[in-house]
């Protein structure tokens, strides 16, 4: 029985990880990147990073206490996935052959060739920026507008293949975009900005009935064949 390689790896985890890395490097405040994160993912990596884990020691030597210091840093961008849309009008040919790589039972990297179809997706995220001052809030708005008014592209790895994605401010039919701002100082010291971004990419769905190991596929020919 052929394993279900379409569910071998989490596509959306790879997509959102690539997005978080790119937008963290893009949106800056006073010359420094604003960290973007999804809270409460159940991943111990954030806890270890907060405690100074740098791959030089065993994780058991690092205490997991104090995650609030990571999740409540200021400034920060709290990212919340809010929706996924399939763009039916952008479907590609279902007869394209592509490659992907997995680790087999013997811990060896195996590359397969199979017919696949790209499923175009729009992944919407809501971002809440928490900022220390009113002017920091205005500077962050300026950084978001100057960097995300147009399409930004980034890459991520899925099943051993490098895929492309893009994100931008969502299009509104009336030509306006609502950016919620909370600059009050009566109850909370932090200033808040709420925005939405649309991430567009293509999920490769492989036809496992056409699966073939690449060592059985002729990729190149040399000389004249008669």
Secondary structure, 3 states (H helix, E strand, C coil): CCCCHHHCCCHHHHHHHHHHHHHHHHCEECCEECCEECCCCCCHHHHHHHCCCCCCCCHHHCCCCCCHHHHCCCCEEEEEEEEEEECHHHCCCCCEEEEEEEECCCCCEEEEEEEEEEEEEEEEEEEEEEECCHHHHHHHHHHHHHHHCCCEEEEEEECCEEEEEEEEECCCCCCCCCCEEECCCCCCCCEEEEEEEEEEEEEEEECHHHCEEHHHCCCCCCCCCC
